[in-house]
Amino acid sequence: MGDRKIGFIGAGNMASAIIRGITRQGLFRGDQIMVSAPSQDSRDRAVAGFGVQTTGDNRQAAAFGQILVLAVKPRVLDVIIPEIRTSVAEDALVISIAAGKNLKDLQEAFGRPVRMVRVMPNTPAMVGEGMSALTPNAQVTEDDRAFALKLFGVLGRAELVPETLMNAVTGLSGSSPAYIYMLIEAMADAGVAAGLPRAQAYTFAAQSVLGSAKMVLETGLVPGQLKDQVTSPGGTTIAGLRTLEEGGFRGLVMDGILAAVKKSEEMNG
Ligand SMILES: NC(=O)c1ccc[n+]([C@@H]2O[C@H](COP(=O)([O-])OP(=O)(O)OC[C@H]3O[C@@H](n4cnc5c(N)ncnc54)[C@H](OP(=O)(O)O)[C@@H]3O)[C@@H](O)[C@H]2O)c1
């Protein structure tokens, strides 16, 4: 990233994940990064080992670089934008990861045209396997777009979506890690019920989910084809699938995700 500098407002889970990703991948050095948060504790925790600069003054972090990441809770953003808007450079690229904050409202809060990208990441970003959806506003240049995709690409995968699909993304990639953890827990419980030690049951369940996800992403085959490959006639898998179908597994998963999408629409319009 040459000598570009990047500021972060907020030093929580997501800011730490991004800082870890961009420093490990060599996109930015520690001295090209400044982070602000109210408590010394959370600044120290977020940036330990990365050599970044920290401050308790949001305006200092806002003025620091050509790129500014807003990584605070959505309700905090309402307070922060009026505080920092005159400190942000005219030509800065602002990236907001606040769930449910749309580009129009963010733009209005700044009170002037700002190059801005709205991003919906998810928590697996903390281990470099996140899924991020990005929507740039009209002011964003081709370079900004490529940069933002690269930035969130180091945290896993990143794709552009129209802002109208942000609620769908929130329900799918934003919320579904929780459903997958629940699935892994249930799979492991079944393993324990069938005699496996608890710790081993988690490993067998989690690695099976990880491996299956990689098969979908890397083989180019659709899930139905991969399912059929595992399902031999009269075998164990078809017995399991039949029970899941009888219990409405697929419909239930779809309903769960659509309930999250609906909730996101209700909350954010
Ligand atoms: N976690 C997710 O799965 C996820 C997924 C998608 C999007 N997001 C979005 O990412 C954003 C950050 O989420 P997170 O999980 O990283 O939250 P978090 O861990 O709670 O971190 C929030 C950070 O904001 C700081 N903060 C609070 N008030 C502040 C203020 N007035 N000025 C500057 N910093 C302030 C906090 O500092 P102190 O600790 O010092 O108070 C903390 O470092 C949210 O908008 C969320 O919607 C999160």
The ligand as a Tripos MOL2 file, in Angstrom:
@<TRIPOS>MOLECULE
LIG
   48    52     1     0     0
SMALL
NO_CHARGES

@<TRIPOS>ATOM
      1 N1        -18.8480   -8.7820   15.2990 N.am      1 LIG1
      2 C1        -19.5310   -9.1040   14.1970 C.2       1 LIG1
      3 O1        -19.9160  -10.2490   13.9170 O.2       1 LIG1
      4 C2        -19.8420   -8.0560   13.1870 C.ar      1 LIG1
      5 C3        -20.2540   -8.4480   11.9010 C.ar      1 LIG1
      6 C4        -20.5390   -7.4570   10.9830 C.ar      1 LIG1
      7 C5        -20.4480   -6.1360   11.3350 C.ar      1 LIG1
      8 N2        -20.0640   -5.8010   12.5860 N.ar      1 LIG1
      9 C6        -20.0180   -4.3870   12.9260 C.3       1 LIG1
     10 O2        -18.7070   -4.0420   13.3020 O.3       1 LIG1
     11 C7        -18.7660   -2.9500   14.2020 C.3       1 LIG1
     12 C8        -17.8280   -3.2580   15.3610 C.3       1 LIG1
     13 O3        -18.2340   -4.4680   15.9370 O.3       1 LIG1
     14 P1        -17.2880   -5.2250   16.9760 P.3       1 LIG1
     15 O4        -17.8280   -6.6030   17.0780 O.co2     1 LIG1
     16 O5        -15.8650   -5.0040   16.6030 O.co2     1 LIG1
     17 O6        -17.6450   -4.3920   18.3000 O.3       1 LIG1
     18 P2        -16.8150   -4.3350   19.6900 P.3       1 LIG1
     19 O7        -15.8980   -5.4920   19.8040 O.co2     1 LIG1
     20 O8        -17.8250   -4.0640   20.7390 O.co2     1 LIG1
     21 O9        -15.9060   -3.0270   19.4920 O.3       1 LIG1
     22 C9        -16.4240   -1.7350   19.5090 C.3       1 LIG1
     23 C10       -15.2770   -0.7780   19.7250 C.3       1 LIG1
     24 O10       -15.8050    0.5440   19.6830 O.3       1 LIG1
     25 C11       -15.1360    1.2920   20.6810 C.3       1 LIG1
     26 N3        -15.8980    2.4670   21.0640 N.ar      1 LIG1
     27 C12       -16.9910    2.5550   21.8570 C.ar      1 LIG1
     28 N4        -17.3700    3.8430   21.9890 N.ar      1 LIG1
     29 C13       -16.4680    4.5770   21.2670 C.ar      1 LIG1
     30 C14       -16.3030    5.9540   21.0230 C.ar      1 LIG1
     31 N5        -17.1450    6.8600   21.5060 N.pl3     1 LIG1
     32 N6        -15.2600    6.3400   20.2610 N.ar      1 LIG1
     33 C15       -14.4000    5.4430   19.7280 C.ar      1 LIG1
     34 N7        -14.5150    4.1230   19.9220 N.ar      1 LIG1
     35 C16       -15.5310    3.7050   20.6820 C.ar      1 LIG1
     36 C17       -14.9900    0.3210   21.8210 C.3       1 LIG1
     37 O11       -13.9730    0.7880   22.6980 O.3       1 LIG1
     38 P3        -14.0200    0.4900   24.2840 P.3       1 LIG1
     39 O12       -13.8650   -0.9870   24.4250 O.co2     1 LIG1
     40 O13       -12.8610    1.2740   24.7810 O.co2     1 LIG1
     41 O14       -15.3520    0.9820   24.7670 O.co2     1 LIG1
     42 C18       -14.5580   -0.9240   21.0690 C.3       1 LIG1
     43 O15       -13.1720   -0.9060   20.8660 O.3       1 LIG1
     44 C19       -20.2400   -2.7990   14.6330 C.3       1 LIG1
     45 O16       -20.8030   -1.6770   14.0080 O.3       1 LIG1
     46 C20       -20.8970   -4.0370   14.1120 C.3       1 LIG1
     47 O17       -22.2330   -3.7730   13.6800 O.3       1 LIG1
     48 C21       -19.7300   -6.7290   13.5230 C.ar      1 LIG1
@<TRIPOS>BOND
     1     1     2 1
     2     2     3 2
     3     2     4 1
     4     4     5 ar
     5     4    48 ar
     6     5     6 ar
     7     6     7 ar
     8     7     8 ar
     9     8     9 1
    10     8    48 ar
    11     9    10 1
    12     9    46 1
    13    10    11 1
    14    11    12 1
    15    11    44 1
    16    12    13 1
    17    13    14 1
    18    14    15 2
    19    14    16 1
    20    14    17 1
    21    17    18 1
    22    18    19 2
    23    18    20 1
    24    18    21 1
    25    21    22 1
    26    22    23 1
    27    23    24 1
    28    23    42 1
    29    24    25 1
    30    25    26 1
    31    25    36 1
    32    26    27 ar
    33    26    35 ar
    34    27    28 ar
    35    28    29 ar
    36    29    30 ar
    37    29    35 ar
    38    30    31 1
    39    30    32 ar
    40    32    33 ar
    41    33    34 ar
    42    34    35 ar
    43    36    37 1
    44    36    42 1
    45    37    38 1
    46    38    39 2
    47    38    40 1
    48    38    41 1
    49    42    43 1
    50    44    45 1
    51    44    46 1
    52    46    47 1
@<TRIPOS>SUBSTRUCTURE
     1 LIG1         1 GROUP 0 **** ****
